[in-house]
């Protein structure tokens, strides 16, 4: 089989940091090739070099055996390689049609909007996308937006497409639909480079996998010949098994630290009863629209329920008031760390100690020394890779930023802990640290609610509540079978 | 949201989006009605032409500011350019005895010089913002003060009276029964609406304001476009200054002073987003007309001159609140 895309001996430095150190990748025509590695392994840098956004310091990129075009020739690059970036390149204020043909709306002369819409509909139909071209792109769902980006990328005539963590923001059924599309594209002969933190996805959709670690190439091998633990070992540099949850027998007489009675929120969930005792972890599972995230956000006060009450550690904080919930003894990790998790420009120390600032000094004064000491301990506890407590959280990699968010949740030794999707976009090792942190907190006597789309995460739970269309439909004790859980989540279980 | 449901819900939203442009027309109609009831002179041709002509200078600044805002940037210095560009151009032409600079260039150069100075101011703003990546807000705030200071400095704080004949022409001439400035504004707005609505270069301004990284990835030369937009802004501000000078017959030391608040208000009332990427020039034009009518009605209603500023400002704030409520979305 001929080689569609190749990078040889590519080195890229940013100041003192070496982002890529003499790495290579070789992607055969028509295959779906996985690129995996921990946060900071150099994946994103390789993407920007393969798409011609950055020039390698050393080494070269070849397409179909020919040298890559000059960096300035954007059109030539776009004819060879298409990319769906992690960060959206859709312009939310323009229509889908205009986004599809951005900067090529017309040849010469004025844009004929009718004609542009027709062309857009044609393109969307060609890829079987049921999206209205007249819609403003900001109104699209994440899934639709991604599909529009794929269609646009391919419309330049490229036969090679890079998908940079496309599944990170999608729920189960949407990922399934994306994979169907990827298979269809592969049948049409499209070559793909697929980047993901989810190794099961790699096994499901890819034929070959390349592993990078600490800016170096570690291995490239056919997926079929590579056992799961060897792949994990290649990524982490050590033979690490998947996370092993601890044995724990919750005390049925322990006090209830977090309780919801008759909780309901219009259009999200209804009649939810939930009680979490000290020393246990309760999982919440369900598909994208099941209401599990809204429920968790109500527990912490980010949302206000229409009916029912939330009790935290024996008291009822004012509904919809996060501050009151925190004061009652709650800690939480929000759904989207970039959005609600941290203030990127502030230091780890400040981010982690926001909820306890009042305990670090008197009369509104925050003692820097105390804050530093506290933050140092949290950094050690959670193994945050940073230059020190003063480093800005925005500079950290995904996994370490998420640890900083976890540190904030744990800063005040909460009695009740609510953790939403803690392992999204986080590498294998950070994932283990984060789950350990939750288990540690529970061993210290907290009660926790863990919401996750990642079924493996839910293994640490003593019981898992499954939600479907806004209702809790089933409770599964520890040791559930994955097939059973998925069946209930999809509404096909008994 | 599944694809099929979004397709269903999209239809009414699309219709709304098409009419958002026309959202201010009822307000304009209402103001005309109120004006007619307050004073019968309101609907006379003289008064209407007067309202329009008074708004021409403001509308040129709104045109400039709207384009800059759509590109996701900011320009506060426009109001100082309105004063400096004509003052400096005139200063280069008239004799030192009339507060000129003593260079005494030929009279016909005054207009080209005025426009050139405006363009240079815009180019300098662009240099600092695009090339040196400074914040547009702070750069143009600095320029606002520097340009005003320059004008006061070299005119000695004096108004310039002895202007070359050519300089007065555009602000006074009537073409086909209407003041030339109205024609100029009409043509420029029409050109702006067409370019921003139907040409690739115009659309790239929206793309840049909406998501500059995506625009760059799509092959748009973002730096070049933003720079052009700033130069255009300076040019339009200089033209506004030229028209104002012609209309008033002199260059006042504080010409243009305080206009920028009204400029922003008109643009935002007209639906131009302060966050970039959103809004139309037609909407902005409607915003200008709304403010112009309010101003005229307040004058006709005999509101005392001491109070007119407070009332005018309050009405602008009210209009912003109304725009926020009717659009249903947070104003950015």
Interface residues (C-beta under 8 A of the other chain):
Chain A: X53 X74 X75 X78 X85 X87 X88 X89 X90 X91 X92 X93 X94 X98 X102 X103 X104 X105 X106 X110 X111 X113 X129 X130 X131 X132 X134 X135 X136 X139 X140 X141 X144
Chain B: X1 X3 X4 X6 X7 X10 X13 X14 X17 X194 X197 X198 X199 X200 X203 X204 X206 X207 X209 X210 X211 X213 X214 X215 X217 X218 X219 X220 X273 X277 X278
